[in-house]
Amino acid sequence: VVQVRDVEALARMESAKIEGKIVYFSARMERARDGAGYGKTVAIRTAGPSAAASKGALAVVIRSVGTSNARLPHTGTTVYNIGSPRIPAVAISNPDADLLERQLAMGKPLVLQVNVTARDLPQTRSANVIGEIPGTDKAEEIVLLAAHLDSWDLGTGALDDGAGIAIITAAAHMLKDIEPKPRRTIRVVHFANEEFGLSGSRAYTEHVISSNERHALAMEADVGAGPVYSLESRVAPEQLALIKQIWTVLEPLGVERGGNRASGGADISALRAHGVPVMSPRLDATSYFDYHHTANDTLDKVDPKAIAQSATAFAVAAYLAARVEQSWMPLEGGS
Ligand SMILES: [Zn+2]
């Protein structure tokens, strides 16, 4: 077993040290409110197996990408490059990774047996689920609320992304009879298959482009139950004053003013690349990665007070985005 910190460290190693060995990736994800540690370590899971295979490794073992101290490993997408062998790749929990590292540090010969029971199953059909609150005088402009229906098989997907589905659906429920009515159409989309390649989002975006549907603004909930702690955006600079106005209404919920570099989320990223501005109420991810993509992603982890605040913040933001007089401007050249 060869211990390597991450994909970059592996790239600097000679193949002779990797050939015929099991590569163990040791980098640990850092806990943070904005979940930034996930982006920094997830490349080990997605790119690590093929990177190790290209240097002759037999198998890959990674420290689970997540902050859990339970002995439950994390799962998620792995991408095998065409041309490198599809070697076995597994994650072990943080406590088991600690144990393996202590054993490696002793310097004695160590044998690790990898027994993988994963299978490739055929593709199956799933569907996006769409509902709308029709707008009035600007009904052809859409304010999109997005989350995803699918989840990884280990847990129930209560946080990823049952909570997001609940947040956007509850937000729409709060707005369905509100007066004055939203001027733009508020559309709720429960996306299919976010986790395994964003096919629901791709099909939706293709439809939007081919039918010339005008999406004024998009919002997504896919980081657990919240609460919302900040309002970020990605809008034309001229429209930051509008975002600030919306934020002043959210501020009493404990929401900070965030920046204008929001990615928005996975399911709306293709729309954003196509120029649709995004508004992003940021969900507190401090404990999200203790459960995300593990057997522990179950309903008892959802805090009723936090998710109620989140749904309220999404409802307020979507309603105001659908009410404002000024038109939402497309992002310059996408981004
Ligand atoms: Zn998700």
Residues whose N, C-alpha, C, O or C-beta is under 5 A from the ligand:
A	BS01	ZN	D160 D161 D222
